Amino acid sequence: MNAMKFRLAFSLVFASLHSLAASAGPLEDQLARYATAAKAASPAFAGFSAARGEKLHVTSFALGKPDTPACTSCHGLDPKAAGKTLTGKRIEPVALSVSPTRYADPAKVEKWFKRNCNEVLGRECTALEKGDWLTFVSSR
């Protein structure tokens, strides 16, 4: 009887874990890929930080385009509010709570990171920076 209870318990735990893994969405998958890359770049990597992501969002950089020195140049200080391009075109809010499907397409996320990081930082963002920023906007 104990063996049967063990098998039943094992089956329930396995089914639960399988269900959790299957429910991970595109954003979680993207963050997992960034975490793997961040760990490869720095074995001391201990996880993403919303605080570092917020700092990246508000910091002005000198090596990108002069008219877009910070993420806030277009996205604004409040991630829950809409931003606007330099030409005045509306940009949907970056906060996940306001734009829940914004990060559903990993290719689109990468496209915008590549474009925006080059314009703001003057280089591509690292996996750590991407993960931190996504963690920041996911917390809002």
Order of alpha helices (4+ residues) and beta strands (2+ residues): alpha-alpha-alpha-alpha-beta-beta-alpha-alpha
